């Protein structure tokens, strides 16, 4: 148990108020720190002691001291997801600007709350907003109301909405150019000479077919090289190839600009913080990986003369880049309220339900695949003996002929996966034609497999996905966290000057100090005052009251 290492801290952690007052009477310093840099206020937050916090704060404890993790008591409450202590700390720091009846205008200092530093426009990784948005506890969702929700709304209107649509238009332009470059690839010369005349004018979608055929070519053991493997360097001869050249150059320039900007962002905010922001969006990670893959394609195409396998490698990498680049569109869908929750549901189902299902599913698939492989191998041996006994050949067609559809362990795995989705007609037909004594055992295995995998496991997956869908659909704040992560991601792409302009647009000076900024919130209280037409302007030292007679009355606050 952590008690704070100091007598005053020990009295605060044990909630002994009399002992605390006695130590303060003997001039014990409430702002003294221990080896972790924590003061009395930090410890009251850690141990969730609001009454002791109020006593310590009223006795002179400071709210601005940071511990070794660079966290003030307010930021520490946000990291620990302690909403009660967080609200209490906010009330201690806020100012009431004016009050009109049951409407109150409050000003909250942004020094520890906002993710933008007010002095230079840099990023504050230890701010309350960053701790809540990137927090991993479910109780952090309770913070997305009131002050933080208002602050995120102002950020969205100030710069995030504009930057998101600018980024979307830039991405759509990049996607269009990249697709044109991909679709205009001429693949006819990537075949051997015998296949060139027969494969003229084929569609670019046959890149996939080429990849499979070339894999078969190399696996077959043939030593002759593929001809004209450097045909992608030929940009002359047709307008189609010139269009491909222009689109490839534009794509490469866009990737270089985006990569250089990412490097600058990493240098400004740090590699760790940059990765925390990026890793919150798997589709963003895929897009960054696709950019690096595009850069690797350039030297691979340059080395096409080394060996025909370079063309094969480029085709495979290009297909992967197309898939990863398209997935980036989900990032923009997260920022839209009408589709954002569904994108989150898909991600949660893949990461949570699908991974757990695949782990259990793979155990059954591997076990039954090997069992059926042995069964079908025995059936194949029995079929050969039957053919030899009756004078039949393998290419003869006769009633009840057995065909081994599991001639390898890899084929057995694929058959098990196909059977799990209900396609078992061909499997059972061949099993029924088996002339071995193990056919009965195979039918028993088949029945067990259908019950455990096809019926139980797949229906269990559907139930798990339904539960995840309903859980996220009922929790609106979960989407707010994803929306907030989008805003902070866009905030990182701004320069310090742009961030300074943004914070000045949604904040106001704190009292007479124009260098410090405050966020103003207007709240409607449930309590009704006796005079609803009375306006009070309140500060720390005095209050100003404007009555109906237009006289200004100034009196000290009690």
C-alpha positions in Angstrom: 0.0 0.0 0.0 1.3 3.4 -1.0 1.0 6.0 1.9 3.1 8.8 0.5 6.3 8.6 2.7 5.6 11.8 4.6 3.7 12.3 7.9 1.2 14.7 6.3 0.7 12.4 3.4 0.1 9.5 5.8 -2.5 11.4 7.7 -4.2 12.3 4.4 -4.2 8.7 3.1 -5.7 7.4 6.4 -8.3 10.1 6.2 -7.3 11.3 9.7 -8.4 15.0 9.5 -7.6 15.8 13.2 -4.0 14.6 12.7 -3.8 16.5 9.4 -4.9 19.8 11.1 -2.4 19.2 13.9 0.5 18.7 11.5 -0.5 21.8 9.5 -0.6 23.8 12.8 3.1 22.8 13.2 3.8 24.1 9.7 3.9 20.8 7.8 4.2 21.6 4.1 1.3 20.2 2.0 3.2 20.8 -1.2 6.2 18.7 -0.3 6.7 15.8 -2.7 7.8 12.2 -2.1 10.1 10.0 -4.3 7.3 9.7 -6.9 6.8 13.5 -7.0 3.3 13.2 -5.5 2.0 15.8 -3.0 -0.9 15.5 -0.6 -3.4 16.3 -3.3 -2.1 13.6 -5.6 -2.5 11.1 -2.8 -6.1 12.1 -2.0 -6.9 11.5 -5.7 -5.2 8.1 -5.7 -7.1 7.0 -2.6 -10.3 8.7 -3.6 -10.7 10.9 -0.5 -12.8 14.0 -1.5 -13.3 15.3 2.0 -9.5 15.1 2.7 -8.8 16.8 -0.6 -11.1 19.7 0.3 -9.3 20.1 3.7 -5.9 20.0 2.1 -6.8 22.4 -0.7 -8.3 24.9 1.8 -5.2 24.7 3.9 -2.9 25.9 1.1 -2.1 22.9 -1.1 -1.3 23.7 -4.7 -3.1 22.3 -7.7 -0.3 23.0 -10.2 2.5 20.7 -8.9 3.3 17.8 -11.3 4.6 14.4 -10.2 7.3 12.4 -11.9 4.8 11.4 -14.6 4.3 15.1 -15.4 0.7 14.9 -14.0 -1.1 17.4 -11.9 -3.8 16.2 -9.5 -6.4 17.0 -12.2 -4.6 15.1 -14.9 -4.0 12.2 -12.5 -7.8 12.0 -11.7 -8.4 11.8 -15.5 -5.8 9.0 -16.0 -7.3 7.0 -13.1 -10.8 7.7 -14.5 -12.0 9.0 -11.1 -14.9 11.1 -12.2 -15.9 12.3 -8.7 -12.4 13.7 -7.9 -12.1 15.1 -11.4 -15.4 17.1 -10.9 -14.2 18.3 -7.5 -10.9 19.5 -8.9 -12.6 21.3 -11.8 -14.9 23.2 -9.3 -11.7 24.3 -7.4 -10.1 25.7 -10.6 -13.1 27.3 -12.3 -14.3 30.9 -12.1 -17.9 32.0 -12.2 -18.0 34.9 -14.8 -21.6 35.9 -14.4 -24.9 34.5 -13.2 -28.4 35.4 -14.5 -31.2 33.7 -12.7 -30.6 30.0 -13.1 -28.0 30.4 -15.9 -24.4 30.4 -14.9 -21.4 31.2 -17.0 -18.2 29.4 -15.9 -14.6 29.7 -17.1 -12.2 26.8 -16.8 -8.5 27.3 -17.2 -7.2 25.3 -20.2 -3.6 24.9 -19.0 -4.1 21.3 -17.8 -7.3 20.5 -19.7 -6.6 21.1 -23.3 -4.2 19.1 -25.5 -2.8 22.3 -27.0 -0.3 24.3 -24.9 -1.5 27.8 -24.7 2.0 29.4 -24.6 3.4 28.1 -27.9 0.7 26.0 -29.6 2.6 22.7 -29.0 0.9 19.5 -27.9 0.4 18.6 -24.2 0.6 14.8 -24.0 -0.2 14.9 -20.2 -3.4 17.0 -20.6 -6.8 15.9 -19.2 -8.2 15.6 -22.7 -5.4 13.3 -24.0 -5.6 11.1 -20.9 -9.3 10.6 -21.3 -9.3 10.1 -25.1 -6.5 7.6 -25.1 -7.5 6.0 -21.8 -8.1 2.2 -21.8 -10.7 2.0 -19.1 -14.5 1.8 -19.7 -15.0 4.4 -17.0 -13.3 7.0 -19.1 -16.4 7.1 -21.2 -18.2 8.9 -18.3 -15.9 11.9 -19.0 -17.4 12.6 -22.4 -20.1 14.9 -21.2 -20.2 18.4 -19.9 -16.9 20.2 -20.2 -14.9 17.8 -22.4 -17.8 17.3 -24.7 -18.2 21.1 -25.1 -14.4 21.4 -25.7 -14.4 18.7 -28.4 -17.4 20.4 -30.1 -15.5 23.7 -30.3 -12.4 22.0 -31.6 -14.5 20.2 -34.3 -16.0 23.5 -35.4 -12.7 25.4 -35.1 -10.5 23.2 -37.3 -11.3 19.5 -37.2 -14.3 19.4 -39.6 -12.4 21.5 -42.2 -9.2 19.5 -41.9 -11.1 16.2 -42.1 -12.9 17.1 -45.3 -9.6 18.5 -46.8 -8.0 15.2 -46.0 -10.9 13.3 -47.4 -10.7 15.1 -50.7 -7.0 14.6 -50.9 -7.4 10.9 -50.2 -10.1 10.6 -52.9 -7.8 12.3 -55.4 -4.9 10.0 -54.4 -7.1 7.0 -54.7 -8.4 8.0 -58.1 -4.9 8.5 -59.5 -3.6 5.3 -57.9 -6.5 3.3 -59.3 -5.9 4.7 -62.8 -2.2 3.7 -62.6 -3.2 0.2 -61.4 -6.0 -0.3 -64.0 -3.8 0.8 -67.0 -1.0 -1.7 -66.2 -0.3 -3.7 -69.4 0.1 -7.3 -68.4 0.2 -9.1 -71.8 3.9 -9.1 -72.0 4.4 -10.8 -68.7 3.5 -14.2 -70.2 5.8 -16.5 -72.1 6.1 -16.3 -75.9 3.6 -19.1 -76.4 1.0 -17.3 -74.4 1.4 -13.8 -75.8 -0.7 -14.3 -79.0 -3.5 -16.0 -77.1 -3.7 -13.5 -74.2 -3.8 -10.2 -76.1 -6.2 -7.4 -74.9 -6.8 -9.0 -71.5 -8.2 -7.0 -68.6 -5.9 -5.6 -65.9 -7.8 -7.6 -63.3 -5.9 -10.6 -64.6 -2.9 -9.5 -62.6 -4.2 -11.9 -60.0 -4.4 -14.7 -62.6 -0.9 -13.9 -63.7 0.4 -14.1 -60.2 -1.1 -17.6 -59.7 0.2 -18.8 -63.1 3.7 -17.5 -62.4 3.7 -19.2 -59.0 2.7 -22.4 -60.8 5.5 -21.8 -63.3 8.2 -21.6 -60.7 6.8 -24.4 -58.6 6.7 -26.7 -61.6 10.5 -26.7 -61.7 10.8 -25.4 -65.2 14.1 -23.5 -65.7 13.3 -21.4 -68.7 13.0 -17.7 -67.8 9.8 -15.7 -68.4 10.1 -13.3 -71.3 9.9 -9.5 -71.2 9.6 -9.2 -67.4 10.5 -5.5 -67.6 7.6 -4.4 -69.8 6.3 -2.1 -67.1 9.1 0.3 -67.9 7.8 0.8 -71.4 5.7 4.0 -71.3 5.8 4.8 -75.1 3.6 3.5 -77.9 0.1 4.4 -76.7 -1.7 7.1 -74.8 -2.8 4.5 -72.2 0.9 4.0 -71.2 1.5 7.7 -71.0 -1.5 8.1 -68.8 -0.1 5.3 -66.5 3.3 7.1 -66.4 1.6 10.4 -65.3 -0.5 8.7 -62.7 2.4 6.7 -61.3 4.5 9.8 -61.0 1.7 11.7 -59.2 1.2 8.7 -56.9 4.8 8.5 -56.0 5.0 12.3 -55.3 2.0 12.1 -53.1 3.5 9.2 -51.1 6.8 11.1 -50.7 5.1 14.2 -49.5 2.9 12.3 -47.1 5.9 10.3 -45.7 8.0 13.4 -45.2 5.2 15.0 -43.4 4.9 12.0 -41.1 8.6 12.2 -40.4 8.2 15.8 -39.4 5.3 15.0 -37.1 7.3 12.2 -35.4 10.1 14.7 -34.8 7.8 17.3 -33.4 5.6 15.2 -31.1 7.8 12.2 -30.5 7.8 8.7 -31.9 5.9 7.2 -29.0 3.1 9.8 -29.0 2.8 9.6 -32.8 2.4 5.8 -32.6 -0.2 6.0 -29.8 -2.3 8.3 -32.0 -1.9 6.2 -35.1 -2.4 2.8 -33.5 -5.9 3.9 -32.4 -6.9 3.5 -36.1 -6.0 0.2 -37.7 -7.1 1.4 -41.1 -4.6 4.3 -40.7 -1.8 1.9 -39.9 -2.7 -0.1 -43.0 -2.5 3.1 -45.1 0.9 4.0 -43.7 2.1 0.5 -44.5 0.8 0.8 -48.0 2.7 4.0 -48.5 6.0 2.3 -47.5 5.1 -0.7 -49.7 4.7 1.7 -52.7 8.1 3.1 -52.0 9.6 -0.4 -52.0 7.9 -1.2 -55.3 10.2 1.3 -57.1 13.5 -0.5 -56.5 11.8 -3.9 -57.1 10.7 -2.7 -60.5 14.2 -1.3 -61.2 15.6 -4.8 -60.5 13.2 -6.5 -62.9 16.1 -7.5 -65.1 17.7 -9.6 -62.3 15.1 -12.3 -62.4 11.5 -12.8 -63.5 10.4 -13.3 -59.9 10.8 -9.5 -59.4 7.7 -9.0 -61.7 5.8 -11.6 -59.7 6.8 -9.8 -56.4 5.7 -6.4 -57.8 2.3 -7.8 -58.8 1.7 -9.3 -55.4 2.8 -6.1 -53.6 0.6 -3.9 -55.8 -2.5 -6.0 -55.1 -1.8 -5.8 -51.4 -1.4 -2.0 -51.6 -4.7 -1.7 -53.4 -6.5 -3.5 -50.6 -4.7 -1.6 -47.8 -5.3 1.8 -49.4 -9.0 1.2 -49.9 -9.4 0.3 -46.2 -8.3 3.8 -45.3 -11.7 5.1 -46.3 -13.0 3.7 -43.0 -11.0 6.3 -41.1 -13.1 9.1 -42.5 -16.3 7.1 -41.8 -15.4 7.1 -38.1 -15.9 10.9 -38.0 -19.4 10.7 -39.3 -22.1 10.1 -36.7 -24.4 8.1 -39.0 -21.8 5.5 -40.0 -19.1 5.9 -37.3 -20.7 3.5 -34.8 -21.0 0.8 -37.4 -17.3 1.1 -38.3 -16.5 0.8 -34.6 -18.7 -2.3 -34.4 -16.9 -4.0 -37.3 -13.5 -3.3 -35.7 -14.6 -4.5 -32.3 -16.1 -7.7 -33.7 -12.9 -8.5 -35.7 -10.6 -7.7 -32.8 -12.6 -9.3 -30.1 -15.1 -11.9 -31.3 -13.4 -13.1 -34.5 -10.0 -13.6 -32.9 -11.4 -15.7 -30.0 -13.6 -17.7 -32.5 -10.7 -18.4 -34.8 -8.5 -19.6 -31.9 -11.1 -22.2 -31.0 -12.1 -22.9 -34.6 -8.5 -23.6 -35.6 -8.2 -26.3 -32.9 -11.2 -28.2 -34.3 -10.2 -27.7 -37.9 -6.6 -29.0 -37.3 -7.8 -32.0 -35.4 -10.6 -33.1 -37.8 -8.5 -32.4 -40.9 -5.8 -34.8 -39.9 -8.4 -37.4 -38.9 -10.2 -37.2 -42.2 -6.9 -37.2 -44.1 -6.1 -40.6 -42.6 -9.6 -41.9 -43.2 -9.6 -40.8 -46.9 -6.1 -42.2 -47.4 -7.3 -45.6 -46.1 -10.3 -45.3 -48.5 -8.0 -44.6 -51.4 -5.9 -47.7 -50.7 -9.1 -49.8 -50.4 -10.3 -48.3 -53.8 -7.1 -49.4 -55.5 -7.5 -52.9 -54.1 -11.1 -53.0 -55.4 -10.0 -51.8 -58.9 -7.3 -54.5 -59.0 -9.7 -57.2 -57.9 -12.3 -56.3 -60.5 -9.9 -55.5 -63.3 -10.8 -51.8 -63.4 -8.5 -48.8 -64.3 -8.3 -45.5 -62.5 -9.8 -43.6 -65.4 -12.8 -45.9 -65.7 -16.2 -44.5 -64.7 -18.3 -46.9 -62.7 -20.9 -46.7 -60.0 -19.7 -46.2 -56.5 -16.2 -45.0 -57.6 -14.3 -43.3 -54.7 -12.4 -40.1 -55.4 -9.9 -38.9 -52.8 -10.6 -35.2 -52.4 -8.2 -35.0 -49.5 -4.9 -36.1 -51.1 -2.8 -33.7 -49.0 -3.0 -32.2 -45.5 -3.4 -28.7 -47.0 -6.4 -29.9 -49.1 -7.8 -31.5 -46.0 -7.7 -28.2 -44.2 -9.5 -26.4 -47.0 -12.2 -29.1 -47.2 -12.8 -28.7 -43.4 -13.2 -24.9 -43.8 -15.6 -25.4 -46.8 -17.6 -28.0 -44.8 -18.0 -25.6 -41.8 -20.1 -23.3 -44.0 -22.5 -26.1 -45.0 -20.9 -27.3 -48.3 -20.6 -31.0 -47.5 -22.4 -32.8 -50.4 -19.2 -33.9 -52.3 -17.5 -34.8 -49.0 -20.2 -37.1 -47.8 -20.7 -38.7 -51.3 -17.1 -39.8 -51.4 -17.2 -40.9 -47.8 -20.3 -43.0 -48.6 -18.4 -44.6 -51.6 -15.5 -45.6 -49.3 -14.9 -49.3 -49.4 -12.6 -49.4 -46.3 -13.6 -50.6 -42.9 -12.9 -47.1 -41.5 -15.8 -45.6 -43.5 -18.1 -46.0 -40.5 -15.6 -44.3 -38.3 -15.4 -41.5 -40.8 -19.2 -41.0 -40.8 -19.1 -40.8 -37.0 -16.4 -38.1 -37.2 -18.5 -36.3 -39.8 -21.6 -36.2 -37.5 -19.5 -35.0 -34.6 -17.9 -32.3 -36.8 -21.2 -31.0 -38.1 -22.6 -30.8 -34.5 -19.6 -29.1 -33.0 -18.4 -26.8 -35.7 -21.2 -26.1 -38.2 -23.9 -25.9 -35.6 -22.4 -24.9 -32.3 -19.3 -22.8 -33.1 -20.8 -20.8 -36.0 -24.0 -20.1 -34.0 -21.8 -19.1 -31.0 -19.9 -16.7 -33.2 -23.2 -15.1 -34.4 -24.4 -14.8 -30.8 -21.1 -13.1 -29.8 -21.3 -10.7 -32.7 -24.9 -9.9 -31.8 -23.9 -9.2 -28.2 -21.1 -6.9 -29.3 -23.4 -5.0 -31.7 -26.0 -4.4 -29.0 -23.5 -3.4 -26.5 -21.9 -0.8 -28.7 -25.3 0.4 -30.0 -26.4 1.1 -26.5 -23.2 3.0 -25.6 -23.2 6.3 -27.5 -20.2 7.5 -25.6 -18.0 4.8 -27.1 -18.4 6.5 -30.5 -17.6 9.8 -28.9 -14.3 8.5 -27.9 -13.6 7.4 -31.4 -14.7 10.8 -32.7 -12.4 12.5 -30.1 -9.5 10.4 -31.3 -10.1 11.6 -34.9 -10.1 15.2 -33.7 -6.8 14.7 -31.8 -5.3 12.9 -34.8 -6.2 15.9 -37.0 -4.8 18.2 -34.3 -1.4 16.6 -34.6 -1.2 17.5 -38.3 -1.4 21.2 -37.6 1.6 23.4 -37.1 2.2 25.2 -33.8 1.0 28.5 -35.3 -2.2 26.9 -36.5 -2.9 25.3 -33.2 -2.3 28.6 -31.4 -4.9 30.3 -33.7 -7.3 27.4 -33.0 -7.1 27.7 -29.2 -7.6 31.5 -29.5 -10.7 30.9 -31.5 -12.5 28.8 -28.9 -11.2 30.3 -25.7 -11.0 33.6 -23.9 -8.4 35.3 -21.7 -8.3 34.2 -18.1 -9.2 37.3 -16.0 -6.7 40.1 -16.9 -3.9 37.7 -18.1 -4.2 37.5 -21.8 -1.5 34.9 -22.0 -3.6 32.3 -20.1 -6.7 31.0 -21.8 -10.0 29.8 -20.3 -12.8 27.8 -21.8 -16.3 29.4 -21.1 -19.3 27.2 -20.6 -22.9 28.4 -20.0 -24.9 26.1 -17.8 -28.5 26.1 -16.8 -29.0 25.3 -13.1 -32.1 23.5 -11.8 -32.2 25.9 -8.8 -34.2 29.1 -9.4 -33.1 32.3 -7.6 -35.4 34.7 -5.9 -34.7 37.4 -8.5 -34.4 35.9 -12.0 -33.8 39.3 -13.6 -30.6 40.0 -11.5 -27.3 39.8 -13.2 -24.1 39.1 -11.1 -20.6 39.4 -12.4 -18.4 37.4 -10.1 -14.6 37.2 -9.6 -12.4 35.9 -6.9 -12.3 39.0 -4.8 -15.5 41.0 -5.6 -18.9 40.5 -7.2 -20.7 43.1 -9.3 -24.5 43.0 -9.3 -26.6 44.9 -11.8 -30.2 45.4 -10.5 -33.3 46.6 -12.3 -32.7 50.2 -11.3 -29.5 50.2 -13.4 -27.4 50.8 -10.2 -24.1 48.9 -9.9 -23.4 47.4 -6.5 -20.0 46.0 -5.6 -19.5 43.9 -2.5 -16.8 41.5 -1.3 -17.4 37.8 -1.7 -18.0 35.8 1.4 
